Structures are given as structure tokens and as C-alpha cells.
């Protein structure tokens, strides 16, 4: 795990340094019409988190892990939005996922009054995370008001430590007996600081009242956010099933950013 994480860190840093070195050697091209917009912008958009990795230890039952939807909201500060090469940072709040799992328990493993297989779907989220990205972008004018960009960078994330337990219980028909047939115990890493690598591309529209950006980015964490174990047990026929659970926290996101016009006829420090 440590070796794999270190490789990710080294590759990400080398890629970012190379990208920055290329930018330093380029001529400084400016798009003057972009100076009319504020450096500050509002950021929002949906995310799709990679599905959790399930590693069976023993047992016959299988669990289906699914991608998890999320969202992000925050702001961006672009230091030189009018330049071909620009640097930006900001602050983003995200809803962090915990699980999105589906599985079936065969009727023969349940109480007699269950005449068909029992299907269950668990989906849950944890607390909010807070992130500060550092992004370097190259911008290219594609039309009168249309611009394209490529971007890369690093991100710092604060994510509160904690644990979570999800379970499924069944009852007999008389409601006098209870069995817990599924359990998922997970926790965050023993730290609150996470690093990640960012790469993406997008387009911008220089409209009359605001600059609208749409960027698709992929965020790859240097270390998984959630780890734990799952178990299907206390069945009537089948043996217990147990395995490891790991959520990388990596995600693909479609982020929209809106930069409004600077006020006219006055000096604007933004």
C-alpha cells in the first residue's frame, strides 16, 4: 500500500513539474477580452466516485459494488485569467461517499416465510470534506467567444476521521427472533489530510455578463479514503462470506465555474 501510494505521488509530482516547465518556456499570449471578468468565480457540479474494491476472503456470496454520485460546491480564484498559461486555486466542499452496494440472499438461507430471494441495496455518505486545489491551465482561443483548456495540478483535502457500521437484520414470521445477516464496518484512515493529483480539460464561453467554464476533471488520491470489512453470516444453509472493503475516493467530475463581469467605471481590485 505504501509503495503504491509513493509511486502515485512521484508520478503526479513529476507530471506537474513537467507541465509547469513547458509553460515557463512558452510565450506570454493574452486574450484581452477575458480581462473584463472577475478573478473570483463560483464552482459547482456533480461527481462520479469510483466503485469500492471488494476483495473476498472466503464464502460463496458475492456483492456488487457500484459507482457513487456526489457533488461539489465552492469558489475559484484565477490569478491571470486573460493569459494563455494561468494559475488558479480556491476552496471546495464535497459530500464524501461511504458505500453503494447491492446483493441478494437466497430464500433457502432465510426464514421459511421468505418465499423468494431477498434483494438489498445500501447507499450512504459521510461528512463533508474541504479541499484546496492548485491548478495550472493552458488556454487556447477556438472561436470568437469559445476557449478550450487543459489543466493539471494537486489538491489538498481535509477529511474528518470516523467509523461507520451498516447492517441488515431479518425476523421470523412471529417477530420473536432476529438475525443479523449482513454487516459492513468501515473507517477513514488515521489522519485528516489527503493529497491527490488532478488532470482535466474543458471549454469556456466568454458571454456578455459572465464567463462560463465547463471542465471535466479526474481526481486520483494518493491514499484510499475508506477501508474496512464486510460479512454475510448467520444464514440457514450457506457458509459465512467475508471480505475486505476499500474505497479509493477517486472520482470524475463535471465542474461549472461562473466568473461575473467586473463593475464598470470603477477600479476593481478583484
C-alpha positions in Angstrom: 0.0 0.0 0.0 2.8 2.5 1.0 4.8 1.6 -2.1 1.8 2.0 -4.4 1.0 5.3 -2.8 4.6 6.6 -3.2 4.6 5.7 -6.9 1.4 7.7 -7.4 2.9 10.7 -5.6 6.1 10.6 -7.6 4.4 10.2 -10.9 1.9 13.0 -10.2 4.6 15.5 -9.0 6.8 14.7 -12.0 3.9 15.2 -14.4 3.0 18.5 -12.8 6.6 19.7 -12.8 7.0 18.8 -16.5 3.7 20.7 -17.3 4.9 23.7 -15.4 8.3 23.6 -17.1 6.7 23.6 -20.5 4.5 26.5 -19.5 7.5 28.6 -18.4 9.1 28.2 -21.8 6.1 29.4 -23.8 5.5 33.0 -25.0 3.0 35.0 -22.9 -0.1 35.2 -25.0 -3.0 37.3 -23.7 -6.7 37.3 -24.5 -7.7 40.8 -23.7 -11.4 40.3 -23.7 -11.0 38.0 -20.7 -9.8 40.9 -18.6 -13.4 42.1 -18.2 -14.2 39.2 -15.8 -13.5 38.9 -12.1 -10.8 36.7 -10.8 -13.2 35.1 -8.4 -15.7 32.5 -9.6 -18.4 30.2 -8.2 -17.7 26.5 -8.7 -20.4 23.7 -8.7 -21.1 20.4 -10.3 -21.7 16.6 -10.0 -19.1 13.9 -9.4 -19.0 10.1 -10.0 -16.8 8.3 -7.5 -15.1 5.0 -8.4 -16.9 2.0 -7.1 -15.3 0.4 -4.0 -12.9 -2.5 -4.3 -14.2 -5.7 -2.7 -11.7 -8.5 -2.0 -13.3 -11.8 -0.9 -11.5 -13.7 1.9 -13.9 -16.7 1.9 -17.5 -17.7 1.2 -19.8 -18.2 -1.8 -21.8 -15.0 -1.7 -20.8 -12.0 -4.0 -21.6 -8.4 -3.5 -21.9 -5.9 -6.4 -20.2 -2.6 -5.9 -21.5 0.4 -7.8 -20.1 3.9 -8.7 -21.3 6.6 -6.3 -22.7 10.0 -7.2 -21.5 13.1 -5.4 -21.4 16.9 -5.7 -19.0 19.8 -5.1 -19.5 23.5 -4.3 -17.0 26.2 -3.8 -15.1 29.1 -5.4 -12.1 29.6 -7.6 -9.5 32.4 -7.8 -7.7 32.7 -11.2 -4.6 34.9 -10.9 -4.3 35.7 -14.6 -7.5 34.5 -16.5 -6.5 36.5 -19.6 -3.2 34.7 -20.1 -2.6 31.6 -22.2 -1.0 30.0 -19.1 -2.8 30.6 -15.9 -2.7 29.5 -12.3 -5.7 29.1 -10.1 -6.7 28.0 -6.6 -9.8 28.0 -4.5 -11.9 26.2 -1.9 -14.3 23.3 -2.5 -16.8 21.5 -0.3 -17.7 17.9 -1.2 -20.1 15.2 0.1 -17.9 12.2 0.6 -19.4 8.7 -0.1 -19.1 5.6 2.0 -20.8 2.8 0.0 -23.1 1.8 -2.8 -23.7 -2.0 -2.6 -26.2 -4.5 -4.0 -26.6 -8.2 -3.1 -29.1 -11.0 -2.9 -29.7 -13.5 -0.2 -31.2 -16.8 -1.3 -34.6 -17.8 0.1 -33.1 -21.0 1.4 -30.9 -19.1 3.7 -33.8 -17.1 5.2 -36.7 -17.9 7.5 -39.4 -20.1 5.9 -41.9 -17.2 5.3 -39.4 -15.7 2.8 -40.7 -17.3 -0.5 -38.2 -15.6 -2.8 -34.6 -14.3 -2.7 -34.1 -11.1 -0.6 -32.5 -8.2 -2.5 -30.9 -5.3 -0.7 -29.3 -2.1 -1.8 -27.2 0.1 0.6 -26.0 3.6 -0.3 -24.6 6.0 2.3 -22.5 9.2 2.6 -20.3 10.5 5.4 -19.4 14.1 6.4 -18.2 16.9 4.2 -14.7 17.2 3.0 -12.8 20.6 2.4 -10.3 20.9 -0.4 -7.8 23.5 -1.8 -6.7 22.8 -5.3 -3.6 24.2 -7.1 -4.2 24.2 -10.8 -2.1 25.1 -13.8 -4.0 25.6 -17.1 -3.2 26.2 -20.7 -5.9 28.1 -22.6 -6.5 28.3 -26.4 -8.9 30.5 -28.2 -11.1 28.4 -30.5 -13.7 30.9 -31.7 -15.0 34.4 -31.1 -16.2 33.6 -27.6 -15.1 30.0 -27.3 -11.9 28.9 -25.4 -10.5 25.4 -24.7 -8.2 24.4 -21.9 -6.0 21.6 -20.5 -5.3 21.6 -16.8 -3.3 19.7 -14.2 -2.3 20.1 -10.6 -2.5 18.9 -7.0 -5.2 19.1 -4.3 -5.1 19.1 -0.5 -8.2 17.7 1.2 -9.3 17.8 4.9 -11.5 14.8 5.8 -12.6 14.2 9.3 -11.7 10.8 10.8 -14.6 8.4 11.7 -16.1 5.0 11.5 -19.4 3.7 10.1 -21.3 0.4 10.5 -24.1 -0.8 8.2 -26.1 -3.9 8.9 -29.1 -5.9 7.7 -31.3 -7.9 10.1 -34.2 -10.3 9.4 -37.0 -11.6 11.6 -39.0 -14.8 11.8 -42.7 -14.6 11.0 -43.7 -14.3 14.7 -41.2 -11.4 15.2 -39.7 -13.3 18.1 -36.2 -14.0 16.6 -33.8 -11.7 14.9 -30.7 -12.5 12.9 -28.1 -10.1 11.5 -27.2 -11.4 8.1 -25.0 -8.6 6.8 -22.5 -6.2 8.3 -20.1 -3.6 6.9 -17.6 -2.0 9.2 -15.5 0.8 7.6 -13.4 3.7 8.8 -11.3 6.5 7.4 -7.5 6.5 7.5 -5.9 7.6 10.8 -5.4 11.1 9.5 -7.3 14.1 8.3 -5.0 15.3 5.5 -5.1 13.8 2.0 -3.3 14.6 -1.2 -4.4 14.0 -4.8 -3.5 14.6 -8.4 -5.8 16.4 -10.8 -5.9 16.3 -14.6 -8.7 17.5 -16.9 -9.9 19.6 -19.9 -12.8 21.8 -20.7 -14.3 24.8 -22.5 -15.1 28.4 -21.7 -17.7 30.8 -23.1 -17.0 34.5 -22.9 -20.6 35.8 -22.6 -21.7 39.3 -22.2 -22.4 39.3 -18.4 -20.2 36.4 -17.3 -17.5 33.8 -18.2 -18.9 30.3 -18.1 -16.4 27.4 -17.8 -17.2 23.6 -18.0 -14.4 21.3 -17.1 -14.2 17.5 -16.8 -11.5 16.5 -14.3 -10.3 13.3 -12.8 -9.0 13.3 -9.2 -6.7 10.5 -8.1 -6.0 10.3 -4.4 -2.5 9.3 -3.1 -4.2 7.1 -0.5 -7.7 5.5 -0.2 -10.2 7.4 2.0 -12.2 4.4 3.4 -11.1 0.9 4.4 -12.9 -1.9 6.2 -14.5 -5.4 6.1 -17.9 -6.9 5.1 -19.6 -10.1 6.2 -22.7 -12.1 5.2 -23.4 -14.6 8.1 -26.0 -16.3 10.3 -27.6 -18.0 7.2 -29.6 -21.2 7.4 -27.7 -23.2 4.7 -24.8 -21.3 3.1 -21.5 -20.8 5.0 -20.3 -17.3 6.0 -18.9 -14.9 3.5 -16.2 -12.3 4.5 -14.0 -9.8 2.6 -12.1 -6.6 2.6 -13.6 -3.2 1.6 -11.6 -0.3 0.1 -12.9 3.0 -1.4 -10.2 4.9 -3.2 -12.1 8.2 -3.2 -11.0 8.8 -6.8 -13.7 10.5 -8.9 -14.6 12.0 -12.3 -16.3 15.4 -12.0 -18.0 17.9 -14.3 -17.4 21.3 -12.8 -19.0 24.5 -13.9 -17.4 27.9 -13.0 -19.0 31.3 -13.4 -16.9 34.5 -13.4 -19.1 37.6 -13.5 -18.1 40.9 -15.1 -16.1 43.4 -13.3 -18.0 46.6 -12.3 -17.8 49.3 -15.0 -16.3 52.8 -14.4 -14.6 51.9 -11.2 -11.3 50.3 -10.2 -11.9 46.7 -9.2 -9.3 45.0 -7.1 -10.7 41.6 -7.9 
